[in-house]
Amino acid sequence: MTLRVVVAPAPFKGALGPADAAAAIATGVRLAGHEAIEVPVADGGEGTMDALVAAAGGRVVEAPARDPLGRPIHAFVGLLADGIAVVELAQASGYERLADAERDPEATSTLGTGDLIRAALDAGATRLIVGVGGSATTDGGLGIAIALGARVCDVTGTELVGTGADLARVAAVDLSGLDPRLAGVPIEIACDVNSPLVGPEGAAQVFGPQKGASPDAVVRLDAGLAHFAAVLAAQGLADVAHLPRAGAAGGAAGGMAAMLGASLTDGGARITTAAGLAGALVGADLCITGEGRFDAQTLTGKAPAAVAAACVDAGVPCVGLFGQVDVPPGIARRMGLAAALPIGRTVRPLAEAMAATADDLAAAGADVAGMWAAAHG
């Protein structure tokens, strides 16, 4: 029996992008004697631009930007057909841009993402898709707005630079200087989580510690986001404090919704749709998805959850391959996966395991396809 296997992984963070991960799994599936259809996906975080460019036959262009600490870098913008541009926040403002000792969401900013949005406008974009996962920041999108021409001041009228620490100091946001081209450009935010801006499930309390925030800093950032949201609402802008998905990327999603009129969408569902997953699943016997880590956050809008949901709708069984699996028994089945399997074949240091990701995925892809064919032949 020859299986038709759809291979639809998200990035394996720090190791492989979605296209390379798909190629590795597909290599294993083919070595086992089966057909593999590669559909790389993402959820708004790392790999979003690559997945959308691959799906649409677009191209990438290089652009100058600033990293989360304001240092000059070069990053990329994706250009698709019909004037659509893809900006991936992680390109300039991502967690991977910083060394461990530099990670501090009170000191970082999304200025560089604003630089990339401006570069997309310069390239002629008439519609923007902004993927906002994988951030090193908790600035509520202050940096993005400032880079695009907004003025943000404290009670003395002093302009703020737009870091996470500045959130609590915001007294007024002047949007009159925003790049005028934004007025005619719809912005769609592909969010990788469903979190609200503030509170126990919000940007600071859930994700701040991962970005280097101390317990005290988490409290300050959460209060700062709440204060910032109140200032925006008092100025007649949307109240985004408890808006679903507003907490994505340290509140950048919520800030862009309020200040730029952006719409917030489920990144996983949006990108799997754009990648043509539903069509690829027609006539498939099996789907293999995965990402670097399977944990509670996978259930909150990450790409493997979106792939599993699409497979349930299509009646195609789905198996997940992960660098690490950290969920209680039964969660995988509840999410729609037939199984969630770690790919590591030996116990080894993390750096060695990440370097072996492609080989491990190929081996796991061959094993899954072979066992599935044997069990269902």
C-alpha positions in Angstrom: 0.0 0.0 0.0 1.4 3.4 -1.0 0.2 6.2 1.2 -0.5 9.8 0.1 1.0 11.8 3.0 0.5 15.6 3.4 3.5 17.0 5.3 2.5 20.3 7.0 4.9 21.3 9.8 5.5 24.7 11.4 9.0 25.9 12.1 11.2 24.0 14.6 12.4 27.2 16.3 16.1 27.8 16.1 16.6 24.7 13.9 14.5 24.6 10.8 12.0 26.9 9.0 8.7 25.4 7.8 9.9 24.6 4.3 13.1 22.9 5.5 11.1 20.9 8.1 8.6 19.8 5.5 11.4 18.8 3.2 13.1 16.7 5.9 9.9 14.8 6.9 9.0 14.3 3.2 12.4 12.8 2.6 11.7 10.2 5.2 8.2 9.5 3.9 9.6 9.0 0.4 12.4 6.7 1.6 9.6 4.6 3.2 8.1 4.2 -0.3 5.2 6.7 0.0 4.1 9.9 -1.7 4.7 13.1 0.2 3.0 16.5 -0.5 4.8 19.4 1.2 2.7 22.2 2.6 4.8 24.3 5.0 2.7 26.3 7.5 3.1 28.8 10.2 0.9 30.7 12.7 2.1 34.3 12.7 5.5 33.6 14.3 8.7 32.6 12.7 8.3 31.2 9.2 5.1 33.1 8.4 6.7 35.1 5.6 8.4 32.1 4.1 5.2 30.0 4.2 3.0 32.7 2.6 5.7 33.5 0.0 6.1 29.8 -0.9 2.3 29.4 -1.1 1.8 32.4 -3.4 4.9 32.2 -5.5 6.0 35.6 -4.1 9.5 37.0 -3.4 11.4 38.6 -0.6 13.2 41.9 -0.5 15.8 43.1 2.0 15.2 46.2 4.1 17.1 48.1 6.8 15.5 47.9 10.2 16.3 48.0 13.9 16.6 45.1 16.3 14.7 45.0 19.6 17.4 47.1 21.2 17.5 49.6 18.4 20.6 48.4 16.7 20.7 48.6 12.8 20.1 45.3 11.1 18.9 44.0 7.7 15.7 42.0 7.5 13.2 40.9 4.9 9.7 41.7 3.6 7.6 39.3 1.5 5.9 40.6 -1.6 3.0 38.6 -3.0 0.6 39.3 -5.9 -2.0 42.0 -6.0 0.0 44.4 -3.8 0.0 42.2 -0.7 3.1 42.4 1.5 4.0 40.2 4.4 5.8 41.6 7.4 7.0 39.1 10.0 7.6 40.8 13.4 10.1 38.1 14.3 12.3 39.3 11.4 13.3 42.5 13.2 11.8 42.3 16.7 12.1 38.6 17.4 13.3 36.7 20.4 16.1 35.1 18.4 17.6 38.5 17.6 18.9 38.8 21.2 21.5 36.9 23.2 20.2 35.5 26.5 21.8 38.3 28.6 20.1 40.9 26.4 16.5 39.7 26.9 14.5 42.2 28.8 11.0 43.2 27.6 11.1 46.4 29.6 14.1 47.5 27.5 13.1 46.3 24.0 10.9 47.7 21.3 9.1 46.9 18.1 10.6 49.9 16.2 12.2 47.5 13.7 8.8 46.0 12.8 7.6 49.5 12.0 10.6 50.0 9.8 9.6 46.9 7.9 6.0 48.1 7.5 7.4 51.4 6.1 9.6 49.4 3.7 6.6 47.4 2.5 4.7 50.7 1.8 7.8 51.9 -0.1 7.6 48.7 -2.2 4.1 49.6 -3.2 2.1 47.5 -0.8 -1.7 48.1 -0.8 -2.5 45.5 1.8 -0.4 44.2 4.7 -0.4 40.9 6.5 1.7 41.2 9.7 2.7 38.0 11.5 3.3 38.8 15.1 4.6 35.7 16.9 8.1 35.1 18.3 8.6 38.6 19.7 11.3 39.7 22.2 9.1 42.6 23.2 6.2 43.7 25.4 5.7 47.3 24.3 2.0 47.2 23.1 3.1 48.1 19.6 4.5 51.5 20.8 7.6 51.0 18.7 5.7 50.2 15.6 3.6 53.3 15.9 6.5 55.6 16.6 8.5 54.2 13.7 5.5 55.0 11.4 5.3 58.6 12.6 3.2 58.6 15.8 4.3 60.8 18.8 4.0 59.3 22.2 4.5 61.6 25.2 4.5 61.5 29.0 2.8 64.0 31.2 5.6 66.5 30.7 5.3 66.4 26.9 8.6 64.5 26.6 8.5 62.0 23.7 9.0 58.4 24.7 11.1 56.0 22.7 8.6 53.1 22.9 10.1 50.4 25.1 8.1 48.2 27.5 9.1 50.4 30.4 7.5 53.4 28.6 4.0 51.9 28.7 3.3 53.1 32.2 4.5 56.6 31.3 2.2 57.2 28.3 0.0 60.3 28.7 -0.9 61.0 25.1 -0.6 59.3 21.7 -0.6 61.7 18.7 -1.4 59.8 15.5 -1.6 62.8 13.2 1.9 62.2 11.9 1.4 58.6 10.9 2.6 57.7 7.4 -0.4 58.9 5.3 -0.2 55.8 3.1 -1.5 53.7 6.0 -4.9 55.3 5.6 -5.6 53.3 2.4 -3.8 50.1 3.3 -5.8 47.4 5.2 -3.7 45.6 7.9 -4.4 42.0 8.9 -2.6 40.7 12.0 -1.9 37.0 12.0 -1.8 36.2 15.7 -0.2 33.0 17.1 -2.1 33.1 20.4 -5.6 34.0 21.6 -4.5 35.9 24.7 -6.0 39.2 25.7 -3.8 42.2 26.3 -3.8 42.2 30.2 -4.6 40.0 33.1 -3.7 36.4 34.1 -3.9 35.2 30.5 -2.4 38.4 29.0 0.8 39.3 27.2 2.9 40.1 30.3 1.8 37.4 32.7 1.9 34.5 30.3 4.7 35.4 28.0 6.8 38.0 29.9 8.9 35.4 31.8 9.9 33.7 28.5 11.3 37.0 27.3 13.4 37.6 30.3 11.0 39.5 32.6 11.5 39.1 36.3 8.4 38.6 38.5 8.5 42.3 39.4 8.9 43.3 35.8 5.9 41.1 34.8 3.7 43.1 37.3 5.0 46.4 35.9 4.5 45.4 32.3 1.0 44.1 33.0 0.1 47.4 34.7 1.8 49.3 31.9 -0.3 47.6 29.3 -3.5 48.2 31.2 -2.5 51.9 31.6 -1.7 52.2 27.9 -5.0 50.6 26.8 -6.8 53.0 29.1 -5.1 56.0 27.5 -6.0 54.8 24.0 -9.6 54.3 25.0 -9.8 57.7 26.6 -8.6 59.2 23.3 -11.6 57.6 21.5 -9.6 54.6 20.1 -10.7 51.0 20.5 -10.6 49.5 24.0 -8.4 46.5 23.4 -7.6 45.5 27.0 -9.6 42.3 26.9 -9.9 41.8 23.2 -9.0 38.2 22.2 -5.6 38.0 20.4 -4.7 41.5 21.5 -1.9 40.1 23.7 0.0 38.5 20.8 3.6 39.7 20.5 3.7 41.5 23.8 0.5 43.4 23.0 1.7 44.6 19.6 -1.5 43.1 18.1 -3.7 45.1 20.4 -1.7 48.3 19.9 -2.0 48.0 16.1 -5.7 47.2 16.3 -6.3 50.4 18.3 -3.7 52.8 16.7 -3.7 51.5 13.1 -7.2 50.0 12.7 -5.7 46.5 12.1 -7.9 43.4 12.2 -6.8 40.5 14.3 -7.0 37.0 12.9 -6.1 33.4 13.9 -2.7 33.1 12.4 -2.7 29.3 12.2 -6.0 29.1 10.5 -5.2 32.0 8.2 -1.9 30.6 7.0 -3.0 27.0 6.6 -5.8 28.3 4.4 -3.4 30.5 2.3 -1.0 27.5 2.0 -3.8 25.5 0.4 -3.9 22.8 3.1 -7.5 21.9 2.6 -7.0 21.2 -1.1 -3.9 19.1 -0.4 -5.8 17.0 2.1 -8.3 15.8 -0.5 -7.6 12.2 -1.1 -4.8 12.0 1.5 -4.3 9.0 3.7 -2.3 10.8 6.4 -1.0 14.2 7.5 2.1 14.8 9.5 2.5 18.2 11.2 4.8 19.4 14.1 6.9 22.1 15.6 9.7 22.5 18.0 7.7 22.0 21.2 4.3 20.7 22.0 2.9 22.2 25.2 -0.1 24.1 26.4 0.6 27.0 24.1 0.2 24.8 21.1 -3.5 24.7 21.9 -3.9 28.5 21.9 -3.6 29.2 18.1 -0.4 27.6 17.1 0.0 26.1 13.6 -0.1 22.3 14.5 -3.5 22.9 16.2 -4.8 24.6 13.0 -3.5 21.7 10.9 -5.1 19.1 13.2 -8.4 21.0 13.0 -8.2 21.0 9.2 -7.5 17.3 9.2 -10.5 16.7 11.5 -12.7 18.6 9.0 -11.3 16.6 6.1 -11.5 13.3 7.8 -7.7 12.7 7.5 -5.7 11.3 10.4 -2.9 13.5 11.6 0.3 12.7 13.5 2.4 15.4 15.2 6.2 15.3 15.4 7.9 17.5 17.9 11.3 18.3 19.3 9.8 18.1 22.8 6.4 16.9 24.1 5.2 18.4 27.3 1.5 17.8 27.7 -0.6 15.5 29.9 -1.9 12.3 28.4 -5.0 12.7 26.2 -4.3 16.3 25.1 -3.1 15.2 21.7 -6.2 13.3 21.0 -8.4 16.1 22.2 -6.6 18.4 19.8 -7.3 16.1 16.9 -3.9 14.3 16.6 -3.8 10.6 16.4 -0.4 10.8 18.1 2.2 13.3 19.3 5.7 11.9 19.0 9.1 13.3 20.1 11.7 13.1 17.3 14.8 12.6 19.4 16.5 9.2 18.9 19.1 9.6 21.6 19.6 11.6 24.8 22.0 14.4 24.0 22.6 18.1 24.7 20.1 20.6 23.3 22.6 22.1 20.8 23.3 18.6 19.4 19.6 17.7 19.3 18.8 20.9 17.3 21.6 20.3 14.9 20.2 16.9 14.2 16.6 18.1 13.7 16.5 17.4 9.9 17.9 13.9 10.3 15.6 13.1 13.2 12.6 14.4 11.2 13.5 12.3 8.2 13.8 9.2 10.4 10.5 10.0 12.2 8.7 10.6 8.9 9.9 7.3 7.6 8.8 5.5 10.8 5.4 7.1 10.9 4.6 6.4 7.3 5.9 2.9 7.5 4.0 2.0 10.6 0.8 3.7 9.4 0.9 1.7 6.1 1.6 -1.6 8.0 -1.3 -0.9 10.4 -3.8 0.2 7.7 -2.7 -1.8 4.7 
